[in-house]
Amino acid sequence: MDNLIHIPGEEPFSENAIAYLDALAHILNKDPGAKNYPEVATFAFFCRKGNLLKLKKKWLSENSLRLGRGLVFHITPSNMPVTFAWSLVFGILSGNVNIVKVSSKKYAQADIICHAIYELSKEPEHQRFSARHVLVSYNAESSASTYFSSICDVRIIWGGNATIDEVRKNKLPPHSFDVTFADRYSLCVINADKFNDEKAPEQVASGFYNDTYLFDQNACSSPHLIVWLGADENVETAKRKFWKIVYDLAKARYNFQPHSAVDKLTTFYYQAVQSEGIKKADMPDNLIWRTELKAVSKDIDKYRCYGGYFSEYKASSLKELANVFSNKFQTLSYYGIEKEVLIRFITQLKPIGIDRIVPIGKTADFSLLHDGFNLIDTLSREIELI
């Protein structure tokens, strides 16, 4: 591993990086197993040369003189099987050498991508660039994180507060710094008036299903709070239509685990003790658990459960939510709301913590702007030339 310290950084979006990632996309697209996992297909689509050249034009200033910061050590989450690959891509595109800690949990999605990376490393034209990154896996008792922290220029930590605190016990060199992606809480806002007129409500509900059930609501961007806007009678009609479609999708596609029923019941009891006037909405079974709220408290993020547990609230406008947000909030997904309304909401009320506003169905899309960090700028250094 010591040899990684001596490999120089490259300019962001280098020809080598784009060629390597495009070749990786080709291998993934040829893998028949990749087609079974939308997140792998999305990752491969992102890595295409055409897409990377568009991103280069958008994210890299022609007048800036930049190089990767050096060695980036990535500590990635155990409950999101593809995040390690996205983190690696962020490091590659910003011009760095990378050590990526991959979870020891077995996921087919991770195996497919790791296999593709291994196969690519054997191709002569990509062997040299492949030596710029290493994937590692080890248990909690290992001292590897201490060592990798001691030699890195940037450490990226994905995880909850406890994970971040534990990793930070490992010292960094004086010039190095952390980029942390902590657990966040997200919500979805739906305009019922518009939804009732939607000609393809199945498409909207399917996007919501992908945002939530595909990741068991483990992703920070997966909504847990659902806020309805619109006339009361329209909200009730929209709820029935929307949740019926989502339920049918979950019934057909989601692998429900018995422990999820226990977790949802426990979370509801905890929420009921702490909150006034909540009630459980009627649903056929435990595939979807909807907790209807009379008000949204500032500690709403405490009542977070996985596998289809949603707190639900009818609001008169987005203004009602302004004082609820904190730096724990990440993504606001929406349907039926004009962008101008969202811009005014942000610029006038300046809510704390919202870093992303995306349409329903787009919450899992990775971007080079993540949790408020411009990752190309953050993971590279700009050299002043006078």
C-alpha positions as CSV (number, residue, x, y, z in Angstrom):
1,M,0.0,0.0,0.0
2,D,2.9,2.4,0.6
3,N,3.4,2.8,-3.1
4,L,0.1,4.5,-3.4
5,I,1.5,7.5,-1.5
6,H,4.0,8.2,-4.3
7,I,1.4,8.1,-7.2
8,P,0.8,11.7,-8.2
9,G,-2.7,13.2,-8.6
10,E,-4.1,13.8,-12.0
11,E,-6.2,16.6,-13.3
12,P,-10.0,16.1,-12.7
13,F,-11.8,14.3,-15.6
14,S,-8.5,13.2,-17.1
15,E,-8.6,11.2,-20.3
16,N,-7.3,8.2,-18.4
17,A,-10.1,8.4,-15.9
18,I,-12.9,8.8,-18.5
19,A,-11.5,5.9,-20.6
20,Y,-11.2,3.7,-17.5
21,L,-14.8,4.3,-16.3
22,D,-16.2,4.0,-19.8
23,A,-14.5,0.6,-20.1
24,L,-16.0,-0.4,-16.7
25,A,-19.4,0.6,-18.0
26,H,-19.0,-1.7,-21.0
27,I,-18.1,-4.7,-18.8
28,L,-21.1,-4.1,-16.5
29,N,-23.4,-3.7,-19.5
30,K,-22.3,-7.1,-20.8
31,D,-22.9,-8.8,-17.4
32,P,-26.3,-10.5,-17.6
33,G,-26.6,-10.3,-13.8
34,A,-26.3,-6.5,-13.8
35,K,-29.6,-6.2,-15.5
36,N,-31.3,-7.6,-12.4
37,Y,-30.2,-4.7,-10.3
38,P,-31.4,-1.2,-11.3
39,E,-28.7,0.5,-9.1
40,V,-26.0,-1.4,-11.0
41,A,-27.5,-0.4,-14.3
42,T,-27.7,3.2,-13.2
43,F,-24.1,3.2,-12.1
44,A,-23.0,1.8,-15.4
45,F,-25.0,4.4,-17.3
46,F,-23.4,7.2,-15.3
47,C,-19.9,5.9,-16.2
48,R,-20.4,6.1,-19.9
49,K,-17.9,8.4,-21.7
50,G,-20.7,10.5,-23.2
51,N,-22.1,11.3,-19.7
52,L,-18.7,12.0,-18.2
53,L,-17.8,14.5,-20.9
54,K,-21.1,16.3,-20.2
55,L,-20.2,16.4,-16.5
56,K,-16.7,17.6,-17.3
57,K,-18.1,20.5,-19.2
58,K,-20.5,21.3,-16.3
59,W,-18.2,20.8,-13.3
60,L,-14.7,21.7,-14.5
61,S,-13.8,25.3,-15.1
62,E,-11.7,25.8,-18.2
63,N,-9.6,28.5,-16.5
64,S,-8.8,26.5,-13.3
65,L,-5.6,24.6,-12.8
66,R,-6.5,21.6,-10.6
67,L,-5.0,18.3,-9.5
68,G,-6.3,15.6,-7.3
69,R,-5.3,16.0,-3.6
70,G,-3.5,12.7,-3.5
71,L,-4.7,9.6,-1.6
72,V,-8.3,9.4,-0.6
73,F,-9.4,6.8,2.0
74,H,-13.1,5.9,1.6
75,I,-15.0,4.3,4.5
76,T,-18.4,3.2,2.9
77,P,-21.6,2.0,4.5
78,S,-22.6,-1.6,5.1
79,N,-26.3,-1.1,4.4
80,M,-26.0,0.4,0.9
81,P,-24.4,-2.1,-1.5
82,V,-23.4,0.2,-4.3
83,T,-22.3,3.4,-2.4
84,F,-18.6,2.1,-2.4
85,A,-18.6,2.3,-6.2
86,W,-20.0,5.8,-6.3
87,S,-17.5,7.0,-3.7
88,L,-14.7,5.4,-5.8
89,V,-15.9,7.2,-8.9
90,F,-15.9,10.6,-7.0
91,G,-12.3,9.9,-6.2
92,I,-11.3,8.9,-9.7
93,L,-13.0,11.8,-11.4
94,S,-11.4,14.3,-9.1
95,G,-8.0,13.0,-10.0
96,N,-7.1,11.0,-6.9
97,V,-5.6,7.7,-5.8
98,N,-8.1,5.7,-3.8
99,I,-8.4,3.1,-1.0
100,V,-12.0,2.0,-0.6
101,K,-13.2,0.0,2.3
102,V,-16.0,-2.2,1.1
103,S,-18.4,-3.8,3.5
104,S,-17.8,-7.5,4.4
105,K,-21.5,-8.1,4.0
106,K,-22.3,-10.1,0.8
107,Y,-24.3,-8.3,-1.8
108,A,-24.8,-9.5,-5.3
109,Q,-24.7,-5.9,-6.6
110,A,-21.3,-5.3,-4.9
111,D,-19.9,-8.6,-6.2
112,I,-20.9,-7.7,-9.8
113,I,-19.1,-4.3,-9.7
114,C,-16.1,-5.7,-7.9
115,H,-15.8,-8.5,-10.5
116,A,-16.0,-5.9,-13.3
117,I,-13.2,-3.8,-11.6
118,Y,-11.1,-6.9,-11.3
119,E,-11.6,-7.9,-14.9
120,L,-10.7,-4.4,-16.1
121,S,-7.5,-4.5,-14.1
122,K,-6.3,-7.4,-16.3
123,E,-6.7,-5.5,-19.6
124,P,-3.3,-4.2,-20.6
125,E,-4.5,-0.7,-21.6
126,H,-6.0,-0.2,-18.1
127,Q,-3.6,-2.0,-15.9
128,R,-1.6,1.1,-15.0
129,F,-4.7,3.2,-14.1
130,S,-6.1,0.3,-12.2
131,A,-3.1,0.5,-9.9
132,R,-4.4,3.9,-8.7
133,H,-7.1,2.4,-6.5
134,V,-7.5,-0.5,-4.1
135,L,-10.6,-2.1,-2.7
136,V,-10.2,-3.6,0.8
137,S,-12.5,-5.3,3.3
138,Y,-11.7,-6.1,7.0
139,N,-13.5,-6.5,10.3
140,A,-13.8,-4.0,13.1
141,E,-10.9,-5.5,15.1
142,S,-8.4,-4.7,12.3
143,S,-6.0,-1.8,12.7
144,A,-6.2,-1.1,8.9
145,S,-8.3,2.1,9.3
146,T,-5.6,3.5,11.6
147,Y,-2.9,2.9,9.0
148,F,-4.9,4.1,6.0
149,S,-5.9,7.2,8.0
150,S,-2.3,8.0,8.8
151,I,-1.3,8.1,5.1
152,C,-4.3,9.7,3.4
153,D,-4.8,13.2,2.2
154,V,-8.6,13.1,2.4
155,R,-10.8,10.7,4.4
156,I,-14.4,10.2,3.3
157,I,-16.7,8.7,5.9
158,W,-20.1,7.4,5.1
159,G,-22.2,6.4,8.2
160,G,-24.0,7.5,11.3
161,N,-22.7,9.7,14.0
162,A,-21.3,6.8,16.0
163,T,-19.4,5.5,13.0
164,I,-18.0,8.9,12.3
165,D,-16.9,9.4,15.9
166,E,-15.3,6.0,16.0
167,V,-13.4,6.6,12.7
168,R,-12.2,10.0,13.9
169,K,-10.3,8.4,16.7
170,N,-7.8,7.5,14.0
171,K,-5.5,10.5,13.5
172,L,-5.0,12.2,10.2
173,P,-1.8,13.9,9.0
174,P,-1.8,17.6,9.7
175,H,-2.6,18.6,6.1
176,S,-5.4,16.1,5.7
177,F,-9.2,16.5,6.4
178,D,-12.4,14.6,6.6
179,V,-15.5,14.7,4.3
180,T,-18.4,13.2,6.2
181,F,-21.7,11.9,4.9
182,A,-23.7,11.3,8.1
183,D,-27.1,9.8,8.4
184,R,-29.7,12.2,7.1
185,Y,-33.5,12.4,7.0
186,S,-35.6,13.1,3.9
187,L,-39.1,13.9,2.9
188,C,-41.5,13.9,0.0
189,V,-44.0,16.7,-0.8
190,I,-47.0,15.9,-3.1
191,N,-49.5,18.3,-4.6
192,A,-52.7,16.4,-4.4
193,D,-54.6,18.7,-6.7
194,K,-52.1,18.0,-9.5
195,F,-51.8,14.2,-8.7
196,N,-55.6,13.7,-9.1
197,D,-55.3,15.1,-12.6
198,E,-52.1,13.1,-13.4
199,K,-52.6,11.0,-16.6
200,A,-49.9,8.5,-15.5
201,P,-50.2,8.2,-11.7
202,E,-48.6,4.7,-11.9
203,Q,-45.4,6.4,-13.1
204,V,-45.3,8.8,-10.1
205,A,-46.0,6.0,-7.6
206,S,-43.4,3.8,-9.3
207,G,-40.8,6.5,-8.9
208,F,-41.7,6.7,-5.2
209,Y,-41.5,2.9,-4.8
210,N,-38.0,3.1,-6.3
211,D,-37.0,5.9,-4.0
212,T,-38.0,3.8,-0.9
213,Y,-38.5,0.1,-1.2
214,L,-35.5,-0.6,-3.6
215,F,-33.2,0.5,-0.7
216,D,-35.4,-0.6,2.2
217,Q,-35.6,3.1,3.1
218,N,-31.9,2.8,4.1
219,A,-30.7,5.5,1.8
220,C,-30.4,8.9,3.4
221,S,-32.4,10.2,0.4
222,S,-35.3,7.8,0.9
223,P,-38.3,9.8,2.2
224,H,-39.8,8.9,5.6
225,L,-42.0,11.9,5.9
226,I,-44.8,12.5,3.3
227,V,-46.4,15.9,3.2
228,W,-49.5,16.5,1.2
229,L,-50.6,19.9,-0.2
230,G,-53.9,20.8,-1.7
231,A,-57.6,20.9,-0.9
232,D,-58.7,18.5,1.8
233,E,-61.0,16.5,-0.4
234,N,-58.4,16.3,-3.1
235,V,-55.8,15.1,-0.5
236,E,-58.0,12.2,0.6
237,T,-58.7,11.2,-2.9
238,A,-55.0,11.4,-3.9
239,K,-53.9,9.4,-0.8
240,R,-56.2,6.5,-1.7
241,K,-55.1,6.4,-5.3
242,F,-51.4,6.9,-4.5
243,W,-51.0,4.3,-1.7
244,K,-53.1,1.8,-3.6
245,I,-50.6,1.8,-6.5
246,V,-47.6,1.8,-4.2
247,Y,-49.1,-1.1,-2.2
248,D,-49.6,-3.1,-5.4
249,L,-46.0,-2.5,-6.4
250,A,-44.7,-3.6,-3.0
251,K,-46.9,-6.7,-3.0
252,A,-45.5,-7.7,-6.4
253,R,-41.9,-6.8,-5.9
254,Y,-40.8,-6.3,-2.3
255,N,-39.4,-9.2,-0.2
256,F,-41.1,-8.4,3.1
257,Q,-39.2,-9.6,6.2
258,P,-41.1,-10.6,9.4
259,H,-38.9,-8.5,11.6
260,S,-40.0,-5.4,9.6
261,A,-43.5,-5.9,11.1
262,V,-42.1,-5.9,14.6
263,D,-39.9,-2.9,13.9
264,K,-42.8,-0.9,12.5
265,L,-45.1,-1.7,15.5
266,T,-42.3,-0.8,17.9
267,T,-41.6,2.5,16.1
268,F,-45.3,3.4,16.1
269,Y,-45.7,2.8,19.8
270,Y,-42.6,4.9,20.5
271,Q,-43.9,7.7,18.2
272,A,-47.4,7.5,19.8
273,V,-46.0,7.9,23.3
274,Q,-44.0,11.0,22.2
275,S,-46.5,12.6,19.9
276,E,-50.0,13.8,20.4
277,G,-53.0,12.6,18.3
278,I,-51.3,10.4,15.8
279,K,-53.1,7.4,14.3
280,K,-52.3,4.5,12.0
281,A,-54.0,4.7,8.6
282,D,-55.8,1.7,7.4
283,M,-53.8,-0.6,5.1
284,P,-54.3,-4.2,4.1
285,D,-51.2,-5.4,5.9
286,N,-47.7,-4.4,7.1
287,L,-46.2,-3.8,3.7
288,I,-47.0,-0.1,4.2
289,W,-47.3,1.5,7.6
290,R,-48.7,5.1,7.5
291,T,-48.7,7.1,10.6
292,E,-50.9,10.2,10.3
293,L,-49.8,13.3,12.1
294,K,-51.6,16.3,13.5
295,A,-48.4,18.3,13.5
296,V,-44.7,17.7,12.4
297,S,-42.4,18.0,15.4
298,K,-38.8,19.1,15.2
299,D,-37.7,15.7,16.3
300,I,-39.6,13.9,13.5
301,D,-36.3,12.3,12.4
302,K,-36.3,10.2,15.6
303,Y,-39.2,8.1,14.3
304,R,-37.4,6.6,11.4
305,C,-38.1,3.0,10.5
306,Y,-37.2,0.9,7.4
307,G,-39.1,-1.3,5.0
308,G,-42.1,1.0,4.4
309,Y,-42.8,3.1,7.4
310,F,-44.1,6.6,6.6
311,S,-45.2,9.6,8.7
312,E,-47.8,11.5,6.9
313,Y,-49.0,15.1,7.2
314,K,-51.4,17.5,5.4
315,A,-49.9,21.0,5.2
316,S,-51.4,24.3,3.9
317,S,-48.1,25.3,2.3
318,L,-44.4,24.6,2.3
319,K,-44.0,27.5,4.8
320,E,-45.4,25.2,7.6
321,L,-42.2,23.1,7.3
322,A,-39.6,25.8,7.5
323,N,-39.1,25.7,11.3
324,V,-39.1,21.9,11.3
325,F,-36.0,21.4,9.2
326,S,-32.6,20.9,10.8
327,N,-29.2,20.0,9.5
328,K,-30.3,16.3,9.7
329,F,-32.5,16.8,6.6
330,Q,-31.1,16.1,3.2
331,T,-33.5,15.5,0.3
332,L,-36.8,17.0,-0.5
333,S,-38.5,15.1,-3.3
334,Y,-41.6,16.6,-4.9
335,Y,-44.4,16.2,-7.3
336,G,-46.7,18.9,-8.8
337,I,-44.8,21.9,-7.4
338,E,-43.3,24.5,-9.8
339,K,-39.6,25.1,-9.5
340,E,-40.2,28.8,-9.0
341,V,-42.2,28.0,-5.8
342,L,-39.3,25.8,-4.5
343,I,-36.8,28.5,-5.3
344,R,-38.8,31.1,-3.4
345,F,-39.2,28.7,-0.5
346,I,-35.4,28.3,-0.2
347,T,-34.4,31.9,-0.8
348,Q,-37.1,33.5,1.3
349,L,-37.4,31.1,4.3
350,K,-33.8,29.8,4.1
351,P,-34.6,26.4,5.7
352,I,-31.7,24.6,7.5
353,G,-30.5,21.3,6.2
354,I,-32.1,20.8,2.8
355,D,-29.3,20.0,0.4
356,R,-31.2,18.5,-2.5
357,I,-34.6,19.1,-4.1
358,V,-35.5,16.5,-6.8
359,P,-38.6,15.1,-8.5
360,I,-40.1,11.9,-7.1
361,G,-38.1,9.0,-8.6
362,K,-34.8,10.8,-8.6
363,T,-33.7,10.7,-5.0
364,A,-31.2,7.9,-5.5
365,D,-29.5,9.6,-8.4
366,F,-25.9,10.4,-7.4
367,S,-24.5,13.7,-8.3
368,L,-21.1,15.4,-8.1
369,L,-22.9,17.8,-5.7
370,H,-23.6,15.7,-2.6
371,D,-24.8,16.8,0.8
372,G,-23.8,20.4,-0.2
373,F,-20.3,19.4,-1.2
374,N,-19.0,20.1,-4.7
375,L,-17.0,16.9,-4.8
376,I,-14.7,17.9,-7.7
377,D,-13.7,21.1,-5.9
378,T,-13.5,19.4,-2.5
379,L,-11.4,16.5,-3.6
380,S,-9.0,18.4,-5.8
381,R,-6.7,21.4,-5.1
382,E,-6.7,24.5,-7.2
383,I,-3.3,25.9,-8.0
384,E,-2.9,29.6,-8.2
385,L,-1.0,30.9,-11.3
386,I,-0.2,34.6,-11.5
